[in-house]
């Protein structure tokens, strides 16, 4: 709203400018249309965007009474004469809002996805997932650790999202100890030298 108020102040100053000749005032469109046909339209330049009428800077046709009684007193529009048109053009250059920068979304390539897979695989392979469980007797767990529980703990502890099918776990882990759970990842991911497959180290401790 600040730039609109500033523009209106400029308009008020221009209308009071002593450099405007008396002949310009006599040829004011208001006086001209007042002696014409009753339903004649008046061309005006909008200084502010008005719903269902037009945007700021546009030239529109309105009824003389509407312009005289509403638009002009509030400086929402000015007559379409060269001096006002020049003023509006200069005002728009200064206060026209900047265009929103277009953001282009670049789709991931297959190479990018493979790099993400490799980074996740290294993180899982070098980490140790620690779980605490209650036991019954002989280090047997009260409730075995399932594949879904491992997936949830990987997301919570290691901040890596995997699916249950990424883990090769034929049966739940049912005792305390440290386990190497094989990972089922895309074969295109290069393995470190001397390593046969990606694995996740899971350590289950007494709670």
N, C-alpha and C positions, 0 to 999 in steps of 0.2 A: 504494500500500500504506500510505502514511502515514495517510490518513483512516480506513482499516480499523482500524489499530492504535489510533488515537485513539478510535474508537468503542468498541473493546474495553475500553480504559482507563476510559471513561465507565461502561460496564456494570459493571465491577468495583467502581467507586466507588458506584454505585447499590445494588448488592447488599449493600454494607457500611453503607449509610446507616442511621443509628439511627432515622430517622423512620419506617421500615417497622415496622409493629406486629407483635407476635407472632402475631396471628390471621392475618396475611397469609402468614406462613411455614407455618403449619399447613395452610392451604388450597392449598399448592403443588401444581400439577397432577401432579407426579411421585408424591406420596404418594397422591393421589386415584386415579390410574390403576393404581397398584400393587395396589390392592385390588379392581379391577374385573375385567372379562372379560380373558382372557389375550391376545387378539388385538385389543384395543381400540386405536384410533389416538389420538395426542395432537396437538392443534393447537399449532403453534409459529410464531414470527415469525423469518424468516431475517435475520441481520445481514450476511451476505455471500452473493453469488450462488454457487450450487452447481450444477454440471452435472447435468442430468437431475432436478433437484429443484425449483429455482425461483430467482428473482432476489431480491436484497437488498430487504427491506421487505415481501415477500409472506408471506402466511399459508398454511402447508402442513400436511398431516397426515403424521406419521411414527410409527414404532413407538417405544414408550416406551424400550426398551433402546437403540435407535439414538440417541435424543436424550440419554439419561442417560450413555452411554458414549463418545459421539463428538462430538455437536453442542455440548452444554452445556459440557464441559471446555475446548473450544477457542473457546468463545463465538461459534460460528457461528450459533447460534439461541438464542432465549429463549422462555419460556412465553408463550402468548397470553393475557396478563392486561393490564388497563388501564394499569398503571404502566409495564410494558415497552413496550406499544404506543405510549404517549405518548413515551417516550424514543426509540424508533425513528423516529417521525414527525419529531421535532425534529432528530435526527441527519441524516435524509435531506434536510431543508431546508438544512442547513449544508454537507453534503459531497456532495450529489448533483451529479454531473458536468454541466457545461454542455452543452446540446444543440449539435450541430454546425450551424453556420450554413449554410443552404441557399443554394447559388450558382445563380442563374438564368442560363442562357445565352441571350442575346438575339441572334437571327439578324440578319445584315446585311440591310439593305433595299437596294433597287435604287439608291437615292440614295447610300447609303454606298459601294456598289461603284463607282459612277460617279466619286465623289470620289477613290477609290483609283486608278482608271484615269487620271484627269486628273493626279494627283500624279506617277504613274509616267511618264506621257507628258512632262510638263514636265522631269522629271529626265533622261530620255533625250535630249530635244531640246536641253537646255542643256549637256549633257556632251560630252566628246570621248573616244572609245575609242581608246587607243593600243596598237598591236600592233608587235612587232619580229620581222622575218623575215630569213632568209638570201636572198641574191639570186644569180642566175646572171650574166647580162649584160644591159645596157640596162635596168636597174631591174626586170627580170623576176624574180618570186619563184620560188624553188626549188619551193615547194609552195603553191598558191593557198589563200586564206582562204575557207573554206566557211561556209554559213549556220549550221551546227551549232557551228562554232568561235566565231562571233560571239555566239551565244546563251550559250555557256559563259563568254565574256569579259565579257559584260554582267552576268551574275550575279556574277562574281568581282570586277570592278572597280567596278561601279556599284550592286551589291546590289539589282538589279531582276530579277525573274524574268519572262522572256518565252518564248513558244513560237516555233519556226521559222516558223510561218505568219504571225507578226507582222512578219516582215521581208520586204520585197520585193527579192529579190536573184536575178534571172534566171540569173546565172552567177557563179562564185566570183571574188573579187578577186585579180588575178594580178600586180599591179605595185605599186611604192612610190607613195605619194602620199596625198592626203586625199579622202575620198569621202563623199557625202551619201546614206545608205541610207534610202529611204522606209519608214515604219512603217505597218503595217496594223492600225489600232486602231478600236474602235467609233466609228461616225460621230456618235454622240450626244455625244462628248467635244468641248466647245467649243474651237475653235482661237484662239490669240492674234490680235489684230487685225493684218491684213496678211499673215498666214501662210496658205498654201494647204494644206499637209499637215504632219504630224509627221515629223521625220527624225532619224536617228542619224548623228552625225559620226564617221567611222572614219579614223584616221590610221595608215598603215603605214610604219614606219621601218626603216632598215637595222639588222640585228643585229650 
